[in-house]
Amino acid sequence: MRHLKTKTKLRTLKDLDSIDHREIEELYRNYINPYFVNLLRLLGLNKRFVRAEGNKVWDSSGREYLDFLGAYGAINLGHNHKKVIEKIIEVQERPNLLQTVTNPLAALLAENLAAITPGDLQYSFFCNSGAEAVEGAIKLAKISTGKPRIIYCKGSFHGKSMGALSITGREKYRKYFNPLMPATTEVAFGSKEELKDVFNLYDDIAAFIVEPIQGEGGIITPPEGYLKEVRRLCSEKGILLIVDEIQTGFGRTGHWFACDEEGINPDILCMAKSLGGGIMPIGAYIASKKVWHKGYGSIDRFLLHTSTFGGNTWACAAALAAIETLNDDNLIAETAHKGKYFIKRLKALMGKHPILVDVRGKGLMIGLEFDEGLNSITRSIIKNHTETVREYIGGMIASSLVNQHGIITAYTLNNPKVIRIEPPLTVTYQEIDYFINALDLVMVNLSGLKSLAFQTAKNLLGSFKKGREA
């Protein structure tokens, strides 16, 4: 029998009570990702949270924070929702993984998804994440049409697994992993004309994949009528329309799904994040009967795409509870009202603070874009590292909000000048008002923000130097 590589005993949950935060950081640094620890520390985000409930979390010192990030839209119901946990407990004695039978909870969940998704979407495939849902949708599009090419949008984010990465529109994430999936073509998000030109250029297109709102792109909304025209062009050319609702789904924009607003019926719809009620990882795609049967509707094809943990009992129980709660608690309609109120108050701040240059989004999926002028504060310090530090402008704002006001936010991956606002749909008007007042104070205290930027730039530059020396 092989011995352990170290002489220390294996860790257990009991060890959490005796380990301080500094040791946890060191373990993370040694065994997971040292640069992530460095980033959190320099932005002042290296907290140790020990409790979470609803829209709030608490750190080890007992300080309370409001979560306006919502795990990038994954906790629409808030943290540790009791109903979701109760439903998981109800099924804890059932088989969780048993591949030789049909899972009744998966069957119930699939029926519910067919009921709440637009158009004639019917057949669901269950997996564990958004990236997996996109991978499955790509494969279904290709096998259903017999064509290889996928059209995607600049600025999009569909995941970091190889297929999803191949249709993610930011070169930073792609350039180290070439060659990626072949036969992919990028178009400008929101441009009907460019999409039409590309559709006319290629005769091997399987599908066009699009986010109704680009989340990681900086909460970018397309021109009104864009999605309707996309649907028309896809239908005209016999090209499948895949709508990625991984971040926009389940009430986030004030509709069950964002494509509902324009009455768009996709051929395949991807979902994940909040589907698991903030408790269990679960993703899915749902497709029309016609598309699914063309792809997998035969005895030699029906098991060509599978997932070991996909559609497991606990995950399906959480998803069933999440959908039930969204419906019974009227959260989707409330989100539409809260979003209008929130955006109106945020736009009022734009007239007061030139540093806030744009407020955009729908429902409780909101982006705040800040002036790049902050770069001038750091330019004299960082000189040749301006573009690198530019990545953390949003992080500087987020650092002020969390450290000064106890509000958790983050910047978007593809546009770091943009702070994303995605609180749980259960956020109250009082909490929205608190956020508005806190952001107002951060921007009023511009000198303090400059000081923060100055110090952050110094720390970041020091981190780069250490990285080179290592």
C-alpha positions in Angstrom: 0.0 0.0 0.0 1.3 3.4 -1.0 2.0 5.8 1.9 0.8 9.4 2.1 3.2 11.9 0.6 3.3 13.8 3.9 3.5 12.8 7.5 0.5 14.9 8.5 -2.9 13.2 8.9 -5.6 13.7 6.4 -7.8 16.7 7.1 -11.5 16.4 8.2 -14.3 18.9 8.7 -13.4 19.0 12.4 -10.2 20.8 11.5 -12.1 23.9 10.4 -12.6 24.9 14.0 -8.9 25.0 14.8 -7.5 26.6 11.6 -7.3 30.4 11.3 -7.8 32.3 8.1 -4.1 32.9 7.6 -3.5 29.1 7.5 -6.5 28.6 5.1 -4.9 31.2 2.8 -1.6 29.4 2.9 -3.3 26.1 2.1 -5.1 27.7 -0.8 -1.8 29.2 -1.9 0.1 25.9 -1.8 -2.6 23.6 -3.2 -5.1 25.5 -5.3 -4.1 28.9 -6.7 -1.6 31.3 -5.2 -2.3 34.2 -7.6 -6.0 34.2 -6.7 -5.0 34.6 -3.0 -2.8 37.5 -4.0 -5.6 39.2 -5.9 -8.0 38.9 -3.1 -5.5 40.3 -0.6 -4.5 43.3 -2.6 -8.1 44.2 -3.3 -9.0 43.7 0.4 -11.5 40.9 -0.5 -9.8 38.2 1.5 -12.5 37.7 4.0 -13.4 34.5 5.8 -17.1 34.1 5.7 -18.6 31.6 8.2 -22.4 32.0 7.8 -24.9 32.9 5.1 -28.6 33.3 5.0 -30.9 35.1 2.5 -29.1 38.1 1.1 -26.6 38.3 3.9 -23.3 36.7 4.9 -21.2 37.1 8.0 -17.4 36.9 8.4 -15.4 35.4 11.2 -15.4 38.6 13.2 -19.2 38.8 13.1 -19.4 41.6 10.5 -22.5 41.5 8.3 -22.4 41.9 4.5 -25.0 42.3 1.8 -24.5 40.1 -1.2 -25.1 42.1 -4.4 -23.1 39.6 -6.5 -25.3 36.6 -6.0 -22.7 34.1 -7.2 -22.9 35.6 -10.7 -26.6 34.9 -10.8 -26.5 31.4 -9.2 -28.4 32.3 -6.0 -31.6 33.9 -7.2 -33.3 32.6 -4.0 -30.5 33.8 -1.7 -28.1 31.8 0.4 -29.1 28.5 2.0 -32.8 28.8 1.1 -34.6 26.7 3.7 -37.2 25.3 1.3 -34.6 24.0 -1.1 -32.6 22.4 1.7 -35.8 20.8 3.1 -36.6 19.3 -0.3 -33.2 17.8 -0.5 -33.6 16.3 3.0 -36.9 14.8 1.9 -35.2 12.7 -0.8 -32.0 11.9 1.1 -32.8 8.2 1.4 -33.6 7.7 -2.3 -30.9 6.5 -4.6 -28.9 9.5 -5.7 -27.0 7.9 -8.6 -28.5 4.8 -10.3 -28.0 4.7 -14.0 -29.9 1.5 -14.8 -33.3 3.1 -14.1 -35.2 6.3 -14.9 -35.0 8.9 -12.2 -38.6 10.1 -11.2 -37.3 13.4 -10.0 -35.5 14.1 -13.3 -38.8 13.2 -15.1 -40.8 15.7 -13.0 -38.1 18.4 -13.5 -38.0 17.9 -17.3 -41.8 18.3 -17.5 -41.6 21.5 -15.5 -38.9 22.9 -17.7 -41.0 22.2 -20.8 -43.8 24.1 -19.1 -41.8 27.2 -18.2 -39.5 27.5 -21.2 -40.7 29.3 -24.4 -42.1 27.8 -27.5 -42.1 24.0 -28.2 -39.0 23.1 -26.2 -39.5 19.7 -24.8 -36.5 17.4 -24.3 -34.0 18.1 -21.5 -30.5 16.9 -20.9 -29.2 17.3 -17.4 -25.6 18.0 -16.5 -23.7 19.8 -13.8 -22.7 23.2 -15.0 -23.3 25.9 -17.6 -20.3 25.0 -19.6 -21.5 21.4 -19.8 -24.9 22.6 -21.0 -23.2 24.6 -23.8 -21.1 21.6 -24.8 -24.2 19.4 -25.0 -26.0 22.1 -27.1 -23.1 22.3 -29.5 -23.1 18.5 -30.0 -26.8 18.4 -30.5 -26.7 21.2 -33.1 -24.0 19.4 -35.0 -25.5 16.0 -35.0 -29.0 17.3 -35.7 -28.0 19.3 -38.7 -25.0 17.3 -39.9 -23.1 20.6 -40.2 -20.0 21.7 -38.3 -20.0 25.5 -38.0 -21.1 27.5 -34.9 -21.5 31.3 -35.1 -21.0 33.2 -31.8 -20.7 36.8 -30.7 -17.7 39.0 -29.8 -17.7 39.7 -26.1 -19.7 36.5 -25.3 -19.0 34.1 -22.5 -20.2 30.5 -22.7 -17.7 28.7 -20.5 -14.0 27.6 -20.3 -14.2 24.0 -21.4 -12.8 23.4 -24.9 -16.0 23.5 -26.9 -17.5 26.4 -24.9 -14.2 28.3 -25.0 -14.1 28.0 -28.8 -17.3 30.1 -29.0 -16.4 32.5 -26.1 -15.6 35.9 -27.5 -12.6 37.1 -25.6 -9.1 36.3 -26.8 -7.5 36.4 -23.4 -9.2 33.1 -22.5 -8.6 31.5 -25.8 -5.1 32.3 -26.9 -3.2 29.7 -24.8 -5.3 26.7 -25.9 -5.2 26.7 -29.6 -6.1 24.9 -31.7 -9.6 25.1 -30.4 -12.8 23.6 -32.0 -12.7 24.3 -35.8 -15.4 25.9 -37.9 -16.4 28.7 -35.6 -17.1 32.3 -36.7 -17.4 35.4 -34.6 -19.9 38.3 -35.3 -20.6 41.5 -33.5 -23.2 41.3 -30.8 -26.3 43.2 -31.7 -25.5 43.6 -35.4 -28.3 42.1 -37.6 -26.4 43.1 -40.8 -23.2 41.3 -39.9 -25.1 38.2 -38.9 -26.9 38.2 -42.2 -23.7 38.6 -44.1 -22.1 35.7 -42.3 -25.2 33.5 -42.8 -24.9 34.2 -46.5 -21.2 33.5 -46.6 -21.2 30.0 -45.2 -23.4 27.0 -46.1 -22.1 24.7 -43.3 -23.6 26.5 -40.3 -25.2 24.3 -37.7 -26.2 27.0 -35.2 -25.9 30.5 -33.9 -25.5 30.8 -30.1 -26.3 34.1 -28.3 -26.8 35.4 -24.8 -30.0 37.7 -24.6 -27.8 39.9 -22.4 -24.0 39.5 -22.4 -23.2 39.0 -18.8 -19.4 38.7 -18.7 -19.2 41.1 -21.7 -20.2 43.9 -19.3 -24.0 43.5 -19.0 -24.6 44.4 -22.6 -28.2 44.5 -23.9 -28.8 44.3 -27.7 -30.9 46.8 -29.7 -34.6 46.3 -29.4 -35.8 43.8 -32.0 -32.4 42.2 -32.4 -33.4 38.8 -31.1 -36.6 38.7 -33.2 -34.5 39.4 -36.3 -32.0 36.7 -35.3 -34.9 34.2 -35.0 -36.2 35.2 -38.4 -32.8 34.9 -40.1 -32.1 31.5 -38.4 -35.5 30.2 -39.5 -35.0 31.5 -43.1 -31.6 29.8 -43.4 -32.4 26.6 -41.6 -29.9 27.4 -38.9 -30.6 26.4 -35.3 -30.8 29.1 -32.7 -29.2 28.3 -29.3 -30.0 30.8 -26.6 -27.6 30.8 -23.6 -29.8 31.7 -20.6 -27.3 30.4 -18.0 -27.0 33.8 -16.3 -30.3 35.4 -17.4 -32.6 32.6 -16.7 -35.1 31.9 -13.9 -36.3 35.4 -13.3 -33.1 37.3 -13.3 -34.4 39.9 -15.9 -38.0 40.0 -14.7 -39.1 37.1 -16.9 -38.7 33.3 -16.6 -36.2 33.6 -19.4 -34.9 36.8 -21.0 -35.9 35.7 -24.5 -39.5 35.8 -23.3 -39.5 39.6 -23.5 -39.4 39.5 -27.3 -41.3 36.3 -27.6 -38.3 34.4 -29.0 -38.6 30.6 -29.3 -35.1 29.1 -29.5 -34.4 25.6 -30.9 -32.1 24.9 -27.9 -31.9 26.8 -24.6 -29.0 26.4 -22.1 -29.5 26.9 -18.4 -27.6 26.4 -15.1 -26.6 28.6 -12.2 -29.8 29.4 -10.3 -31.5 26.2 -11.5 -30.0 24.5 -8.4 -31.5 26.9 -6.0 -28.1 28.1 -4.9 -27.5 24.7 -3.2 -26.8 22.0 -5.8 -24.8 22.2 -9.1 -27.1 21.4 -12.0 -27.2 22.5 -15.6 -29.3 21.6 -18.6 -30.2 22.2 -22.2 -33.7 21.8 -23.5 -34.5 21.3 -27.2 -37.4 21.0 -29.5 -38.7 17.5 -30.2 -37.8 18.0 -33.9 -34.2 18.9 -33.1 -33.7 16.2 -30.5 -35.1 13.4 -32.6 -32.9 14.4 -35.6 -29.9 14.2 -33.4 -30.5 11.4 -30.9 -33.7 9.8 -32.1 -32.5 6.3 -32.9 -31.3 3.2 -31.1 -27.6 3.7 -32.2 -27.6 7.4 -31.2 -29.7 7.9 -28.1 -26.8 7.4 -25.6 -24.1 9.4 -27.6 -24.1 12.1 -25.0 -24.4 11.3 -21.3 -23.3 12.6 -17.8 -22.6 10.5 -14.7 -23.9 13.0 -12.2 -26.4 14.7 -14.6 -30.0 14.5 -13.3 -29.1 13.1 -9.9 -31.8 12.9 -7.3 -30.4 15.6 -4.9 -29.8 18.1 -7.7 -33.2 17.6 -9.3 -34.9 18.0 -5.9 -33.1 21.3 -5.5 -34.2 22.4 -9.0 -37.8 21.4 -8.4 -37.8 23.4 -5.2 -36.2 26.4 -6.9 -38.8 26.6 -9.7 -41.7 26.1 -7.2 -40.4 28.9 -5.0 -39.9 31.3 -7.9 -43.5 30.6 -9.0 -45.3 30.5 -5.6 -43.5 33.6 -4.2 -44.1 35.8 -7.2 -40.4 36.6 -7.3 -40.2 37.1 -11.1 -42.8 39.8 -11.3 -41.3 41.4 -8.2 -37.9 41.4 -9.9 -39.2 43.4 -12.8 -40.4 46.1 -10.4 -37.3 46.1 -8.3 -35.1 46.3 -11.3 -36.9 49.4 -12.7 -36.6 51.1 -9.3 -32.9 50.1 -8.9 -31.9 51.3 -12.4 -33.8 54.5 -12.1 -32.0 55.4 -8.9 -28.6 54.3 -10.3 -29.1 56.5 -13.4 -29.8 59.4 -11.1 -26.3 59.0 -9.7 -24.8 59.3 -13.2 -25.8 63.0 -13.4 -24.1 63.5 -10.0 -20.9 61.6 -10.6 -19.0 61.8 -14.0 -17.0 58.7 -12.9 -20.1 56.6 -13.5 -20.5 56.7 -17.3 -23.2 54.1 -17.9 -26.0 52.1 -16.1 -27.5 49.3 -18.1 -29.3 45.9 -17.8 -32.7 44.5 -17.1 -34.4 43.3 -13.9 -31.7 42.6 -11.3 -29.0 42.0 -13.9 -27.3 45.5 -13.9 -24.0 46.7 -15.1 -22.2 49.9 -13.8 -19.5 51.1 -16.1 -16.9 53.4 -14.6 -14.6 56.0 -16.3 -11.3 54.8 -17.4 -9.9 58.0 -16.1 -8.9 56.1 -13.0 -6.0 54.7 -15.1 -4.3 58.1 -15.0 -4.1 57.8 -11.3 -2.0 54.7 -11.6 -0.2 55.4 -14.8 2.7 57.2 -13.2 3.3 54.3 -10.9 2.9 51.3 -13.2 4.2 52.8 -16.5 4.5 49.7 -18.8 1.9 47.8 -16.8 -1.1 50.0 -17.5 -3.0 47.5 -19.5 -2.6 44.8 -16.8 -3.7 47.0 -13.9 -6.6 48.2 -16.1 -8.1 44.7 -15.5 -8.7 45.7 -11.8 -10.5 49.0 -12.1 -13.8 47.3 -11.3 -12.0 45.4 -8.5 -11.0 48.7 -6.9 -14.6 49.9 -6.8 -15.7 46.5 -5.4 -13.0 46.8 -2.8 -14.3 50.1 -1.6 -17.9 48.8 -1.4 -17.0 45.7 0.6 -14.5 47.2 3.0 -16.2 50.5 3.6 -19.9 49.5 3.4 -20.1 45.7 3.6 -21.4 45.2 0.1 -20.2 42.3 -2.0 -19.9 43.0 -5.8 -17.4 42.1 -8.6 -16.4 43.2 -12.0 -17.4 41.3 -15.2 -14.8 39.0 -16.7 -14.8 40.4 -20.3 -15.1 44.1 -19.2 -13.3 44.8 -15.9 -14.5 48.5 -16.0 -18.0 47.2 -15.3 -19.3 46.2 -11.8 -22.1 43.6 -12.0 -25.1 44.0 -9.8 -26.9 40.6 -9.4 -28.3 40.4 -5.9 -30.7 37.5 -5.0 -34.2 38.2 -6.3 -35.3 38.4 -2.7 -33.4 41.7 -2.2 -35.5 44.3 -0.4 -36.1 47.9 -1.4 -34.3 48.9 1.8 -31.2 47.0 0.8 -31.3 48.6 -2.7 -31.5 52.0 -1.1 -28.5 51.1 1.1 -26.5 50.1 -2.0 -27.4 53.4 -3.7 -26.3 55.5 -0.7 -23.1 53.5 -0.3 -22.1 53.8 -4.0 -22.9 57.5 -3.7 -20.5 57.9 -0.8 -17.8 55.9 -2.6 -18.0 58.3 -5.6 -18.2 61.4 -3.4 -15.1 60.3 -1.7 -13.2 60.4 -4.9 -9.9 61.3 -3.2 -10.2 58.2 -1.1 -10.9 56.2 -4.2 -7.8 57.7 -5.8 -5.8 56.7 -2.7 -7.2 53.2 -3.0 -6.2 53.0 -6.7 -2.8 54.3 -5.9 -2.2 51.7 -3.2 -3.7 48.9 -5.2 -1.5 49.8 -8.2 1.6 49.7 -5.9 0.6 46.4 -4.5 -0.2 44.9 -7.8 3.1 46.0 -9.3 4.8 44.5 -6.4 2.9 41.3 -7.0 4.1 41.2 -10.7 7.7 41.7 -9.6 7.4 38.8 -7.1 5.9 36.7 -9.8 8.8 37.3 -12.1 11.3 36.7 -9.4 9.6 33.4 -8.5 
